[in-house]
Amino acid sequence: MQIQSYFKQAKHFIHHQDFSKLKNLRLEKPAHFNWVEEIFYAHNVQEFGEETALIWCYNEQEKKFSFKDIYNESSQFLNLLRKHGAKEGDRIYSLLPLIPANWVSFLATIKGGFVMMPTATNLTARDIQYRFETLFPEVFITDIANAEKIEEAEKAFGQKIKLKVCVGGRREGWIAFEDLAQESTQAEAAQTKADDPVLYFFTSGTTGLPKIVVHTHFTYPFGHLSTASWLGCRQGDVHYNISSPGWAKFAWSSFFAPWNMGATILANQVDKFVPSQQLETMQKYEVTSFCGSPTVLRMLIQEDFTAYNLKLRTSCAAGEPLNPDVIQKWKDAMGIEVRDGYGQTETTALVGNLLGQNLKPGSMGQSTFLYEVVICNEEGQEVPPLEEGVICVRTNTGVHNGIFLEYLNDTERTQKAFKHDLYYTGDKAYKDKEGNIWFIGRNDDVIKASAYRIGPFEVESILIEHDAVVESAVVASPHEMRGYAVKAFVMLKEGIKPSKALADELFAFAEQNLAKYKVPRVIEFPASLPKTISGKIRRVELRANEAQNKIDQVEVPHEYFHAKY
């Protein structure tokens, strides 16, 4: 089947939740593919170009773009880049807050045959310099507020960027993004090969410089049909995904998946996350499709939903495992289920609970239609149901999907990920007898204490069921006798104060609901938890802190700390 007809049929089956027919679709991979021209233009601009593609709001400001508007503006930006010397294949760093220039530059990058490297705005000049050591760009796009730290990183690295573009202001040595208004809306698309790189995502490990995930013009946009099937959004929906530019989740659910379906994207730029304001915005713009991290959901469900007239038809959560307690409370408040899903920077949506299917609270669901996900050991053998193993994807099925091409210039790491005709995600899970997948944790997250292996998610899920707890993170803490002890960092609901009595109550609650070896031995009540800009808890940072502050006594003198052995 040719790609145009494949997309048309896939969108139809996703719209009607006919997932069995989706799995039967087969595609002949094209030699050349440019998503902006062949899908965004052909399926959106030509068919319903005057309909709204993007709504951007910030405080009292608002801008709306039709599919035709944003396509034309991206062509103007492409002409501006070319006029100032940008060439096909150039690497473009994009470091922007949640402003419309993100979507314009993404479209221009793909159409022009450049390689985009999305970059988070919270990086320091030193962070950017480190990235320059891994990969130096020909083009850098940022806003006026971040331009100075780019120059600082450029100077420290000792090499000049060929072309710098500044959004929202003029600065010496930079081209103004707003000059695109003088350019033609007609721009010729690059003849991009299907396997040409289109996106480089930096994804950090626990040590060393970030590794670079390479996605191609074909695999990534096409692969996000699986993400669209999980999100459940469709043409006519207003889709709201809470994620910041610079992260793969933004590309997932704020760009490719909704626009694969022709949905409207809501971009709600805020200075601070305020749950009541989020719900007011969702009400104002009549959001029908929603996706946010479990952290976001836990904050929203503290609000009185009866005060809002919400139009939600479908909702999903991603970025970290979704606890059963949150699922139930969201359903009680919203009247619809929030559906968990799973994927990585290296992939599109691999696993998900889909609309209309029976949901097992706490399970991530089953393989999405482009993937065959299995739980295997390190020798490539699939393990029996209910046995722990690594989440893997079969790579010899003949079905095209959204798995990345390689880690750039890192053959050893790439070979470690691809072996036995499998892609090894590095995440631990098990399958039940019905094929539902239950997340345990990253290999690095799994706690080994007194010869037991403990997944942090199960412990965290129990703790947040306590009425005083809004969030928790569980890690291994070094211990002289056990090697490691289970330690829980607990965030309390507003108005509740930490105390030894509350810690004892939480220990007792955990003992009632967990096997004894899984019960936390240490509980700390921190002022905050370290998180990524997208809201995902950084257990790696908590583990590193624990390694530096080894616990070797029963009582630790700290106002918000209680230990039990």
N, C-alpha and C positions, 0 to 999 in steps of 0.2 A: 504494500500500500504506500502511496506517495504521502509526503508529510502534510500537505494541505488537507487532504481528505482525512488523514489520521487525526489531526487536531480537531477538525469539525466533528467527527464521530465521537472522539474522546470527550469533548465539551458537552455533547448531547447526553452521553451516558452518565457523566458526572452530574450534570444538571438534574437528571431523573433518578439518580442514585442507583443506576443499573450496573453495579460493580462486577457482576459475573461476565457481562459482555465486554467490559473494559479489559479483562484479563485475556480475552480471546483476540484482541486486536494485535496485528503484526505489522511492523513498519520496515520498509527498506531504507536504510540510512543513506541520506543524500551525500554527494561528494562536497557540495557547497551548501552553506546555510547561514542566513543572517536573520535572526529572530525579529528584529525591528521591521524589516521589510516584509518578510514572508508570513509573519504572524501578527505582530502589533498593527502594521499598516493594513495588510490584506484582510484580517479578521475583525479589527476594531475600527480603524480610521475609515476604511471604505464602506463598512456595513452600518456603523452608527457613529460617525465621526463627530456629530454635534452633541452627543451625550457626554456627561461629565466623567472625566477620567480621574481627576485629582481635585480634592478640596484641601486647601491649606489654611489653617487658622492659628493665630498667635495673639493672645489677649483680645483686643478689639479688632485686630486685622483679619482679613479673610480674602483669599483668592481662589477662584475656580478655573480649571482648565478643562476644555473639552479634549477628546482624543485627538481631534484635528489640531487644536491649539498647541498642545504639548509636543505633538509630532513635528509641527512646523518650527517651533522654538528650538527643538533639538537639532533640526537641520541647520538653522541659523547658527547655533553654537558650533556645530561641526564645521561650517564654513569659516567661522572665526578662528578656530583652532588651526585649520589648514592654511589660512591666510598668514598666520604667524609661524608657520614652519612645522607644525605637527605632521608626522608621517604615519602611515599604516604600520602597526606593530609597536608603536611607541607605548611605553608604560606610563600610566597616569595614576598618581596618587590623588585620591579625593578625600579631603578632611573637611567635612561640612556639618553644621548642626541640621536640625530637621527643617530644611527650607526647600522650596521647589527646585532649586538648582540641582539637588540630588537626582531627581527623576530626569531632568533635562540632560544632565551630564552622563547618566547611565545610558540613556537612549543614544546620545551622540557617540559614546564610546563603542557601543555594539555596532551601530551603523557604519562608523568610520574605520572599524577594524583595529582599534586600539586595544590595550589591555588595561582594565581598571583594577586598582588596588584600593578598596575601601579602607578607610582609616578612621578610628574613633577620635572624637574631639578631646577626650580626656587624656590623651597621650602628652607627655612632656616633650620639650625640645630634645632632651637626652634620649627618650624613647624613639623619637623620630630619627635621630642620628644613628641609633642601633639598627633601625630598619634600613637606613641608607647603606649600612655596611653589608646587609644581606642583599639588597636590591636597590639600585639608585634609579630614580625616574627621569624620563625626559620632560614630563609635564607634571605640574602640581596645581591642584584646584583647592582653594580654601576661601574662607570669608575674612573680612577685614579684621575681625577680633583675633584670629589665629595666625595672621600673616607674619607677625613678628617672630613667633617661635619657630616658624618654618625657616625664616632667614637665619635665625640663631643656629638651627641644626645644620643648615647648608654651610654656614661659615665654619662650624666646628668640624664638619666632614671634609672641608677643603675642596669642594667641587661645586660648580654653578649648575643649577637646573636650567635647561634650555628654554623652557616656557613656563611662566607662572601666571595663573589666572586668579584674580581676586573678586569675590562676590560682595556686593553691598558697599563699595567704596573704592576710591582710587589711591594707589600707592606707587611710589617710584620703583621702577623695575618690574612692575606687574601689569598685565593686561586686564582691563575691566570686563567682567562677565557681562555687564549690561550693554556693552558695545555690540552684542549679538543682534540688537534691534536694527542695526544698519545693514545686516546681511540678508541675502536672499533666503527665502523659505524652501528653495529647491536645492537639494544636495544629492550627489550620486553616492549610492551605497558601495562600500568596499565589497569585492568578490571574496568574501571570507570562506575558507575551507571549514568543513564541519569540525575537524580536529584541531583547528587553530585555537590557541588560548584566548579567552575573553575575560576571565576574572582570576586574579591572584588573591587569595585570602591568607592573611597572616594568622596563624593559630599557635598560641604559645604552649610549650611543654613546661615541665617543672624545672628544667635546666637549659642553659644555652640560649642562643638567639631563636626567635620565633621560626617555625617551619612554614613554608609557603605551599598552600594547596592550590593546584592548577585545575581550573575548570575550562571546558571548551565551549565554542559557539553552539555546538549541538547538544552536548550532554546536559548542560546546566539549565538552559531555558526549557528544553524538552522535558527533562527530568522533573521539573516542577509541576508537571501535570499530576504527579503523585501527591505533591503538596496540596494542589487544588482539590484533589479528591478527598483529602483529609479535612481541609478547611471547610469544604462544603459551600463556598461562596460561588455565586453565579452572576450572569449579567443582570443588572438591575439592583444588585445588592450595594449597600454602602459598607465597605469592609474597613475595619479599624484594627490595626495591629500595633501594639505598644512595643516598639523596639527602636533603638537608635541607629542611625547610619554608621557604617564602619563594621558592622557585625553581620554574619551570614543570615541571621534571622530576619534582618531588614530586607535582604535580597529575596529570601523565601516568601515572606508574607506581606511585605510592603511594596513589592515590585512584580516579580515574575508570576507567582501563583494567581493573584487576583486579576492581573492583566491578561494572563492566559485565558481567563474566563470572561473577560470584558467587564469586570466589576469596577465600581468607583472606589478609589482609595482615599481614606481620610488621613490627613497628616496633621496631628494636633501637637503643635510645638508648645512646650511648657518650660518654665524655669524650675518648677518644683512639682513633684507628684502629689496632688491633693485629691483624694478619692471622690469627694463631693463634686469637685469641678470636673473630674473625668466623667462622672455620670451625667452631669448637666450637658456636657459636650455631646455625649452619646445620644442624649435625648434630643438636643437641638438639631443634630444632623441626621437623625433617624437611622442610626447604625443598626444594620441587620445581621452583620457577620463580624465576630470579634475574636481576637487572639491576644493573649497576654501570658506572662509567666505566672506560675503558682504564687510567687511573692505578690504580684499585682492583684491576683484574685483574693488572696488572704486579706489584703487591705480593703478591697472593694466590698467584701461581704460583711465588713464591720458597719457599713452604712445602712440606713433605712431605705430599702428599695421601694417601699410604698409611696415615697415622695416623688418618684420619677415615673414618667410614661415612656418606657423603653420598648423598642420594636425588635429586639434580638430574635433571630430565627435560628442561628447556629453560633456556637462558641467553642473555642479550642484553647488548650494551654500547652506550652512547650518551654524548653530551656532547662528544666529540671523536672524530676518526677512529680506527678500530681497525686496528692494524698487523698484517700477515700473520704476523709472528713470534709475536705474542701469541696469535693464533688457533690456531696449531699447538701451542704449548706448553700452552694451555688444553685442547685436545683430547687431547693426550698425558696430561695430568694427570687430567682429569675424564671422559674417554670420550665427551663430547658436544661439538658445535661451539658456540662463542659467536658469535652472529649480530649483525652491525653493523646500524644503522639510522640514519635521519636525519630531523630535523624541527627546529622552532624554537619559541621562546616564542610566535611569531605563529601557529603551526599545531599540528596533532597529527602523528602519524608519517606523513611524506610518502613515504619510501623505506625499504625494509627487505629483508633476507634472511630468508625465511620458513621455518618448520619444514617439512622434507620436500623442500625445493627445493635444487637444486645451488647450492653456494656458491662464488663466486670470491673467494679470500682477498684482502683489500684493497679489494674493491668494497663499496659501501653496499647493493647490491641493486637492486631495481626498484621502480616506483611501487606503493604500497599501493592497495587496491581503491577507495578514495574519491577518488583523485587521478590526474590525468594530468600527470606531471612531464616537462618537456622542457628541453633546453639551448638557450638562445637568445642572440642578440646584443642590444644595446641598442635596435635598431630593431624588435624583436619577431619576428625571423626565426629559425627553428630551424636550428641549425648542423649540418653533417654529422657522422656518427660519428667519434669520436676527436679532434674539434676542440673546443678549450676555449670555454666560454661561461658564462652565468649560469644557475643552477638556477632554473627558473620553473615555475609551476603554471597550467594553463589554467583560466580562470574562466568560460568560456562553454559548458561541457559539459552543463549542466543537472543535474549530480549534486551533491547537498548534501554538504558536508564540514566540516572544522574550521578553516578559515582565519578569522583574526580579522576584525572588522568595520572597524576604523580605528585610527589613532593619535589618541588623544583630543586635541581642540583643536589639531590639527596637519594642516591640509588639505594643505599643501605636501608634507610627508613622506608622507602617505597617497597622494597622486596620483603621487608618484615610485615608490611600491611597486606601484601598480595602474595598468597601462597596456597597450595593445595586447591587451586581453582576457587578460592574464597577471598573475600576482602574482610580482614579482621578489624573490627571497629575499636577494640580495646576496652569495650564495656562488658560488664558481667550481667547475666540474666539467666532465667530459666523459662521453659515453656510448660504450660499445663497440658493436660490430655486433649483439650479442645483447640490447642494451637495458639492460645493467648500468651503473650510474652510479658514477663514480670521483671522489672528492672531491679538490679542489685546495686550496681555502682561501677565507677571506673575501676580498673585494676588497681590503680593507686589509692582509691577510696576505700577498698575493702579492708576491714580491720582484722588483724590476726592477733588474738588475745588468748593466752593460755591454751594454745593449740586449736582454738575455735576460729572459724572464719565468719565474720559478721558484716552484713551489708548495712551501711548507715541509713539508707532510706526507710527500712522497716522500723528502726528505732525512732527516727524523726517523725514518722507517720503516727506512732503511738503518742509521742509527747505532745504533738499539736492537737490531739483530741482532748487534752486537759483544758478546762475552761479558762485557765489563766494564761495559756500560751498562744501566741500568735505565729511564732516561727521558731524553728530549731535547726541546728546543724550538728552533726555527729562526726567525730574524727577519732583517730588513734592518738593516745597520749602516752609517751614513754613511761614505763614503770619498771622498777628494779626486779620485782618478783614475777610479774606476768609477762614481761617484755613490753606489752602495750595494754593500756586500759581504755575502755570505752568512755569517751568524754563527750558531754552534750553542752552546746552553747544554746541558751534558751532566751528568746526575746519575749517579754511579757506584754500583755494587753495594756493599753493606756490606763493609768490610774492604779495599776497593781505594782507594789514595791517588792523587790527581792528580799528574802529573809531565809534564815535557816529552817524555819518551820515550813515555808513553801518548798524549799529544796527537799526536805524529808517527805513532804506530801507527793512530790513528783517522783522520788525514788519508789515510794509505795505504789504509786499509780503504774509505773513502769513494771514493777515486779508482778502486779496483778495481770498484766497484759502481754508480757514477753517471757520467753524462756530465760532462765536465770542468768545464763552466760551472756545474754544480750543486754542485760540491764546496765545502764550507765553507772560507772563507778565515781564519776566526777560530773558535777553540774556547775556551770559558770553562767552568770547573768551579765553579759556584756552590754555596753551602751549602744553598740551597733554591731552588725555583721559585715565583713568585707564582701563586696559584690562587684560584679562586672557592671558596666553601664547599662546592660540589658536586664539587670536584676537577678542574675544567677549568682548564688552563693559561692564564694571562692574557698572551697575546702582546702585547696592546695596551700593557701595563705595561712589558714588556721593550723594545718599540719606543721608547716614550717615554724610557726610561732611555738608550737608545743615541743618541737625538737630542740629548740633553743632554751626552753624553760622546763627542763625535765622534772617530773613530779616524783619525789622520793620520801614524802612524809604524809601522814594522815591529815593533818590540819595545815592549811595554807593561809597565812594572814592576808586576807583580801576581803574587802567589804562585800563584794559580789561573788564570792567563791565558796563552794562547799564540797568537801570530798568525803567519800564513803568507801571503806574497804572492808 
